[in-house]
Amino acid sequence: MHLDDFLTEQWMNEHENDAVYNMTDTCVKPLTLRELFAMDADGVLQDVVLDYGTITGDVRLKQEILGLYQSGTEENLTLTHGCLAANELVMYTFLEPGDRVVSFTPGYQQFTSLPESFGCRVHTIPLKEENGWMPDDSDLEEAFREDVRMLIINNPNNPTGTFFDRAMLEKLIRYCRRNGTILLSDEVYRGRSEEEVSVSDLYEYSISTGSLSKLFSLAGIRLGWIKASTELISTLNVRRDYSFISTGPLADTAALAALKQKEMILKRSEDIIAGNKAVYEKWLADMPYASLVMPSYGPVGFLRYEADIDDVTLAQMLLRDHGVFFVPGSCFGMDHHFRIGFTRDTEETEAGLSILGQVLRKANCE
Ligand SMILES: Cc1ncc(COP(=O)(O)O)c(C=O)c1O
């Protein structure tokens, strides 16, 4: 089974530790264990019993996760080690060689390279920068001209920040209903706004995945989940039993303590994201060599720059000479872009952008 290199993850692995100004992290400024303990007013973390715990996940935690959705019971959830493993479990369970899979590009490589490795026929719909990183209706129509086994979306999307509102989701669901296409929606960047609807509240053949990594600032817990109909969850749990026994009481209880404070943690993240977006807006107003479709939601965007230098070379140079770290758009198949995260202290973002600005001006012979 051939599996392509996961370009973004490799880039992060190879270079992230050299960053002085990390401009590309998608996890909002991570919390510490000390901060988590301080939030744990009920003291649940003190009493963790280190057995396997409840196999498909702590029931109290499932109740808290359900608070992020409009519908569902504990039977509609199963827990995983992060959202990446959640997506993998879904694809392994429901895809077979020859199946047609549709996703969007630029997008997260897991949604295309993994199904390709199973022998699926993967079709990608372009997200168009000139449309504010939205797809064309004609491309959607084209994608569904044949039977589609699985449509995979990421809402909001990494790297473009594309956000599908309820009307757009309903449009996609109408296509899926034609022949019972499974809609896998990676909602790892979903926040708490009412507009950020989960497909698992809209369509019976949908599967929503999520985790605490991004807006909850707790990637280190490695706690994710899958929400779907009871039938789909039961099928997923059969394969899940062969992959891992449980996510374990330590992760489950840490996640429980965090989700009990979800309003506070999400407000913190919203403030950090808003602060960083404001820094970008100010910088862009005086920068003729860069542009950005500012995302409505989520901590991720896709910055375009103008200069006669490819993005891998520019990213390497920025890191080597200045400690400024970006993931090049080429890791998502699109040159002359950088994937950006609105996730760090604003001082770090300001300093990094100031250096990027100087480099772009020089490259354009100013
Ligand atoms: C779209 C998407 N899904 C999943 C993940 C991984 O999430 P987790 O840390 O919950 O495994 C990432 C991480 O960058 C991501 O961008």
The ligand as a Gaussian input file, in Angstrom:
#p B3LYP/6-31G(d) Opt

LIG

0 1
 C       -7.918000      19.578000       9.488000
 C       -7.193000      18.931000      10.595000
 N       -7.694000      17.800000      11.134000
 C       -7.073000      17.179000      12.159000
 C       -5.892000      17.679000      12.683000
 C       -5.248000      16.945000      13.815000
 O       -6.022000      17.135000      14.962000
 P       -5.704000      16.368000      16.336000
 O       -4.587000      17.101000      16.995000
 O       -6.978000      16.495000      17.091000
 O       -5.365000      14.973000      16.004000
 C       -5.344000      18.849000      12.163000
 C       -4.071000      19.388000      12.691000
 O       -3.461000      20.268000      12.169000
 C       -6.022000      19.494000      11.098000
 O       -5.549000      20.614000      10.565000

